[in-house]
């Protein structure tokens, strides 16, 4: 996996043509050394690297390695899916592999309310029906966040910048960047970015449902998408790396 490692280390000052050659070499290496059958995507290549560089699957470490933050800009530059909101690839459940968001990881929460080791943190997306759902498993049961999503249009970013702050236990004890730290713009905004309006927070296997306040909004941009991997950036400046978990919604 030396080719991917080199890509991680040098992507900041690596030319586009050279970077593309490194990625192609990595894919050839996967085919020859690991007898990979079928199409080899960038997502497959990078996911294999991330889960082996520390000897620990990335879905178990979630933030143990800095590798994803180095390679993500390189992947975003070669993203072939320019309109993810119009792609069938986006719909389904996605498992969080890595993130810069402390509130999502829940490491400052009481231990019994943190996401349990060995269980997935999932995000279900159904753009066609304007629906999203986050799901995590804790010692006390599942936590879920239900939300409406719609394509973001230029000029409405300020309306959806996250103003949630320290709401409920989902952000307990964490220090997140302010909403609006990262604001996506551009002609393709309606094709790659969604406005998020949170509806409800459900805890303890759904026994308690708390309606979300009006300030519970956000912005999420999809910066890379293929059959296996998705990169997203939120308006607080956080990066999310996810892999496809299922084409259907997981029922806890």
Secondary structure by P-SEA (a helix, b strand, c coil): caaaaaaaaccccccaaaaaaaaaaaaaaaaacccccccccaaaaaaaaaacccccccccccccccccccaaaaaaaaccccccccccccccbbbbccccccccccccccccccccccccbbbbbbcccbbbbbbbbccccbbbbbbcccccccccccccccccccccccccccccccccccccccccccccbbbbbbcccccccccbbbbbccccccccccccccccbbbbbcccbbbbbbcccccccccc
